[in-house]
Every structure is written in structure tokens, then in C-alpha cells.
Amino acid sequence: MKRHLPQLSELRPLMQFGSFNPDRRAARLARAADVEALRRIARRRTPRPAFDYVDGAAGLELTYRRSREAFESVELLPRILHGTDTADLGTEIAGVRSALPFGIAPTGFTRFMHSEGEIGGVRAAERAGIPFSLSTMGTRSIEEVRDAAPGATRWFQLYLWREHAASLDLLQRARAAGMTTLLVTVDTPVPGQRLRDTRNGMTIPPRLTLRTVLDASYRPEWWFNFLTTDSLKFASLSDTSGSLPNLISTMFDPGLNLDHLAWIRENWDGQLFVKGVLTRDDARRAMSVGADGLVVSNHGGRQLDRAPVSLSALPEIRDEVGPDVPLILDSGIMSGTDVVAALCAGADFTLIGRAYLYGLMAGGEEGVTRVIELLEAQIRTTMLLMGAGSVADLGPHAMHAPWLPRPQSARLG
């Protein structure tokens, strides 16, 4: 083999080093190729109690791990030679059009993860044309979220208070602020045993101990933002602060039942989805009091450890309620391929919680936008490889999974 000295004229086109980007946040986010990469950035840049609050789950965290295993067990069936060159990712849910088949789930204590909190989330959702859900335990108020993104599709998540008059006030404020859909969470009569939070002494606001000071020494940006912005509180409720289990156990009504759900239905004239349904019987009972749809969710594995996996519970619930009741899948989604798997398993729509918060912790509003971009690209590529031109082309016929109740054919509709 003959050799020769490299020619500068041949090397010059290959030398593409790129320019230095002084915006280090933008540079970090641009390098992240998936949500797991954003999770790693978040872990480096966020104090341990805040990161573990997002990353952890209840008990031994079995339900969360099994949720991920269920998604990873899915086989998606490709359809070839059908000439599908575009994919429409839009869909309708709760009476509105969403540009993508996922929205942002309600999360509590969000400004503890990053000072931009819910404002960063709702603005990113508004630009993307997807719904944003505000939690009862949000750290920006109903009105602040409305004012930050008046054109966004905004939903409100309700925990029923012991004092029902306070819940009624929240419902009225949410409706007056233009929130179109109510997500009533029914799987939190008491807080789950989240051992990471217990070990970390998780409180709102965080306590400055020797351990937190040491933690802050190599996460100065988070602490600077925390100490130079307004105080952290449950903005739609009060200035209440304290340990998380104590707050939840004293504020929420552990006796939530069907009569309470019927009362909420009577006092809410928008769309109402019951969040936390995992069994056929509970799906039937929730629908009996006038729910418009269901959120199949195990709370991200953060409530009852060893609870059913949302994804594998979905086909049974779809069978129970029929094809016309809208079902939203929540819990465990970490990629666009997971979104497609959920749509194939019977969901009409999905919500992202942890994935959204990893992006927020990694880079505020820009990080949330990066999560949305990554999931959108993954969904589009997956659908095109499956020969699916729209969300309507996805269904059980397009997947195999060991937990499916019966074998499926390999034909897309």
C-alpha cells in the first residue's frame, strides 16, 4: 500500500471545529441527545434533595423500575414499502388540539427544582402548542401561570382539601383563569413513603444545614437563583411551608370517595379527568359520576410501591371503557418511543413529569424546550419507521409486549 504525506488542501475541509458558544447553558443543552443526558446534567447542577425528589419513588422504588421495564419490553412493529414520508404528530384531547401527543404533567414544588419553575414550563408548552398542567402544590399561582402564557392550553390538577371550601375556591379561580380541564388526583389519600426524601430531610423551603452548605459549594448557580428570587411557597394555597409528609397529611382529605368526586363534578363545568386509575373496577366507578376521561397513572411510582404498572394496566382499562372515552397515560415516559408505545397500547394522549423536570433542572425554560424537541424528534422518527402517518395509525396491532392480554397481528390499520 502506497503512502503519501497528507495534503493541506484535503485536510482543510475536514477541519470543522466550530466556534465557541459563550452561552454555556445553550451549549450543554445542545449536546444532550436524549432525556437521560439531561438527567445527568440535572444531577450535576441541582442539590441532592431537589434532584432526589424528582428522581426517586416510593418504598423500594419497585413500581418505577417495573414501569421502565414495561416500556422497554415493548416491540414496535415496522411497516415497510408503504411510502409514508410524513408523520402528523397532532391529536385532539379534552376538546382541544395539541401539536404533539403529550403534555406536561402537574408537578409540585417545581421552583425547588429550578427557580424558573412553572413559568418556564408553561412558556415552553405554549411555544410547542401542547397542554401544561398546574398542580395544586405548584409554586406559582393559577393567576401567575395564566399571565405568563395567556395563549397556552392550561389544565389544573386538584387535590381535595379537608376544607372543601378551599377546594371550591381553587376550582373557581382555575375556571376564571381560563383553565379548560381539571385533573382530579385520587391516589393520594396519604403521602407515599418516599425514602429518599426522608433521608434528605426534604422540606419546603430547604433548611440550611452543614450538609446543604457543602452541597451548595459546587452548585452555586442553583443557590444564587434560590436566594435572590422570591420565597418558595405553595402559591395557589398560602405561604405554608414545612415537611412534605406533614403538609400533605394535614391539608388533603384522606376520606376522598365517589360522593366527593360527584361534588367536584357538580362544581366544575369544564372537562374533568380522574387521575390515578389502574383497575377495571375503578375505571367504571370513576366514569359513573360523570368523568369525561381518565388518566391511567401510578403517580410515577411515588405513592403505592408494588402498584400496577400504568402501561400494562392500560389495555384492560381501554377494554372496560370502550373506544370513545379519552385515556391519558402517565408515569414512566422517558422518550418519544415510550410515547408511541403508550399510544399503541391504547392511550389517546400522554403526560411527562420526570422528563420535564430533568429538562427544567438542566436548563430552566430552555431545558424544557429541549425535552420537547427531543421527544418530538423521537416520536416522528419512530412513527415513520413504523409506517404510521398519523397518531390514528397507532394501536395494539402495531406492537408486541409480554403483558398484552392476547397476541396481536402485525398489520397497521
N, C-alpha and C positions, 0 to 999 in steps of 0.2 A: 504494500500500500504506500503510495507516494504521499509525502507530506510537504507542506509549504508554510511559510510564515503567514499568519492572518493578515488580511488586507484591511486597512483602516476604513476604506470605503464600504467594505462588507460589514464591519463591526458597528459603524455609526448608526444605521437604522435599528440595530438591536438594543442600543443603549437608551432605554426608556426608563429613566429613574424617577421621573415625576417631580413636581415641585413640593416643597414643604408646606403643609397646611398649618397655619398658626392656630386655627380653631381646633384644639386638641379633642374636644368633645365630638365634633363632627368627624374627625379622623378616626377616632375609636369606633364610633357607631358604623362608619362606612366599612370598616374591616370585619364587622360581625356578620357572619354568613348565615346564622340561624339563631333561634331563641336561646339555645344553650350557650352560645358565645356571649350573648347579652347577660345571661345569668352569671357567667364568670366575671364579667365587668362589674355587675351589680355587687357581687360578693366582695370584690376588692374595695369598692368605693362606699359601702354602706355599713354602718355599725352593726355588730353581730345581732343585737336584739331585734332590730328592724328587719335585717335580712332573714333571720330565722323565723320571724313571724310570718313572712311570705312563704319561705321555703319549706317550713315544717307542716306537720299534720298532727292528728290526734293519736294518743296511745303509742303503739309501736310503729305507727305510720304504715300499717299493712294495706289499708284501703287505698291510700295514694299510690303505693307501689303496684298494687294489683290493677289500678286504673291504667297506669302506664303499660303494664304487661298486656292488658286487654287491647289497647291501641296497637301495640307492637305485634300482636298476634294476627292482626287483620291482613288478609291478602286482597289486594285490589286487582281486578281483572282487566287487562288491557283489551281494547277493541281496535283491530288494525284494518287498514285498507278501506276506511270509511270517509276519507277526505275531510276530516274535521280540522279546520285550520284556525278557528277562533273559538273562544270559550266565553260565554256570558256568565259572569260571576254574580250578577244581581239576583235578588229574590225579594219576595214580599213577606213581611212578618208583622203581626199585630196591627194590620191595616196600613202599614207604611212600606215604602220601597227602600231597601238597603242596597247599597252598591256592592256589598260583599256579604257572604253568608255567615258572617259572625259580627258580634258586637262586643262592647266592653262590659264585663260583669260588674256588679256592685261590690265594692271593697271598702272595708272600714279602716280608719286610722291612716288614710292614704298619705297625708302630708308627713307622717312619721317616716315613710319610705323615701320621700323626696319633697323638698319644700314647695315644688310646683303642684304636687298633689292632683286633686280632681280637676283643677283648671287646665293643667297640661293634658290630662286625659280627654276632657270634653272637647278641647280645641283640636286635638289630633283627630278625634272621631268626627267632628264637624267637617274638617277638610276631606276626610276619607268617605264621607257620606254613609256612616254606619251609626247605629244607636249607641248611646252612652247611658249607663245605669248608675244612679247615685244611691249610695247606701244610707239608711237611717243613721249609721255610725260614721258618716262622712265627715271630713274635716273642713269642708267648705259647705256653706248653706245652700238650700234649694235656690234661693234668690241669687247668690253669687255665681252658681253654676249657670243659671239662666242668662245672667248678664254677660258672662264670659263667652258664651257661644249661643247667641239667640237663634241661630239658624240650625242648630243641631237637633237631631231626634233624641229627646231626653226622656228616660224612664226613671221611675222611683221605686226603690226597694224598701218594703216596710217590715220591721219587727213590731209585733203588737206589744205595746206597753202595758204594765199593770194598770196605770191610769189611762183608761180608754179615751178620755177627753184629749189627752196629749196626742194620741194616735190620730184622732179625728182632725185635730189642728194640722198635723203633718199632711194628711190627705187633702185638706182644703188648700193648703199652701202649695202643694205639688200641682194640683189641678190649676190653680190660679197662675202658676208659673209656666204653664203650657206643657207639663209632663203628660204624655198621652197614654202611658202604660204603667200599671202597678204590678210589681213582682212581690208577692206576699211570701216571705220565707217562713216555712212551717217546721223546719227540722232543728230548731234551736230553743227548745223549752228550757234547757240549761246549757251552759257552755261545755264544749268537749274538753277533755283533758289533754291540753297541748303542752307536752312535757318540755319542749324547748323553751317555751315562754316562761314556764315555771322556773327552769334552771337559770334563765337570763334575768329573772326578776322584772319581767316586762310590765311597764306602767305607761300611762299617758298623763302628763308628759314624762319623758325618761328621767330617772334620778341620776344625778352626777355623783358617782362613786369613784373610788380609785380605779376600778376596772374600766368604767366608761371613759375616764380621762385618758388612760393608756390606750384604749380603743380609738379615741379621737386623735391621738397623736399622729397616726398615719392615714386619717380620713378627714383632713382639715376642711375640705370643701363642704361636706355634709354638715359639720358642726358650725361652720361660718353661716351657712344658709339658715340653719335651725335657730341660731342665736340672734340673727339680725332680721328675722321676719316675725310676723305676729304670732302670738302664742297658739299652741296646738290644743284644739278642743273639738268636741262633737258639735259642729257648727249649726246644725239644724235643730239641736236639742237645747243645749245650755253650755255653761262653762265647766261642766262636770269633768273631773279627772280622778284618776285612781288606778287600782289594779284592775286588769281586764276582767278576770272571772267575777270579781265583786261587782263591777259595774253592770255586767250582763245579768247576773243573778238578781240584782236589786231592781233593774229597770224593766226587764222583759217579763211577760206573763207566761209562767210555765204551764198554765192550765189551758193553753190555746186548744180550741176544739172546733167542730163544724159550726156550732152556733156563732162563734166569734168570726169565722170565715164568712158566714152569711151576713153578719153585721157589717163587715168590711165591704162586701158586695153591694149592700144597700146604700153605702155611703161613698161609693166610687162609681162614677158613670163612664169611665174610660175602659180600655182593655184591662183585664185582670188575669194574670198568670200566677198559678200556685207553684212555688219553688221549693224543691226538696222531695219530690215524688220519686219513689223507687220500686213500688209494687203495683200489681194489677188492682188490688182492692183499694189502695189509697188513691189511685188514679180515678177510679169510679166514684169514690166518695167526694173527691175534690170537684169533679165535674158536676156532681149532684146539686151543688149550691150555686151554680151559675158561673163558674170559671170559664174564661174564653180560651184558655190554653194552659199547658203545664210546662214547667222546667224540670226535666229529669236530671237530678243533681244529688250528689252525696256530700255537697259542701266542700268539694276538693279534698275529701278525706279528713276534714278538720272537726267533725262532730263525732259520730259513732264510728270508732275503729271496727273493722270487720263488717261494715255495712256493704250492701251490694255495690258493684261497680256500675256507674251510670251507663256506660256504653253497652254493657251486656244486658242491663235491665231494659234498655230502650225497645227492643223488638216486642217484648211481652206487653209493654205499655201501649205501643202502637197497635198491637192486635186488640187490646181492650177498648181503646177509644175510637178506633177506626181511622180512615184516611183523612177525614176532614178537620180533626182537631189539631191545631198547631202545637207541635212539640219542639221545645228548645233543649239542647243537650249542653250541660255544664259539667265541669270537673275533668281535669286531666289533659286538656288540649294544650299541646306544646308546639304544634307545627301546622302548616296548611294541609299536609297529608292527613293529620288527625281530623281536621275539619271535614275533609272529603269522606273519611271513614265514618264519621258520625252521620253525615247526610245519607250515605249508603245504608246505614243501619236503621234509618227511619226518622231521623231528625229533620225538621224544616229549617232550623237555624241553630247557631251555637253561640256560646259566650266564652270569652277568655278572661281569666282572672290572674293567675300567677304569671302567665306570659306577658300580660300587660304591665304588671308591676315590676317584672325584671327589666323591661324596657324603661319604665319610669325611673327606677333606681340607677340604671346605667347612664341615663342622659336626659331626664326630665321629659318635657314635651317632645323634643327631638327623638328621644329613645322610644317613646310610644309610637311615634310616626314610623320609626324603623321597624318595630314589631309588625305593624300593619302592613308595611311594604313587603317584609319577608313572607308573611303568611299569604298575602295576595299572590306573590310570585309563585310560591309553592302550590297553592290551590290551582292556579292557572296551568302550570306545567303538568300537575297530576291529572287534571281533567283532560288536557289534550292528549296525554299518553294513554288515557282510558277511552279516548274517542268520544268524550262527553262534551257536547256543545253548549250545554246549559246545566244549571243545578237540577232541573227537572229530569235530566237523563240519568241521574244517580239514584240508586236504590239497592235493595238486597240482592238483586240479580247481578250486581257489579262487584260483589265481594264474597270472600270465604272467611270464616272465622270459626274456631273450635267451639265457641259458646253460642253460635246461632242455633235456633231450635230445630232447623231442618236444612238439608242440603239445598243449595241454590244453583240455578242454571247460570251459565256463563254469558248469556245474551243481555246486552244493554237494550233498553226499550227503543 
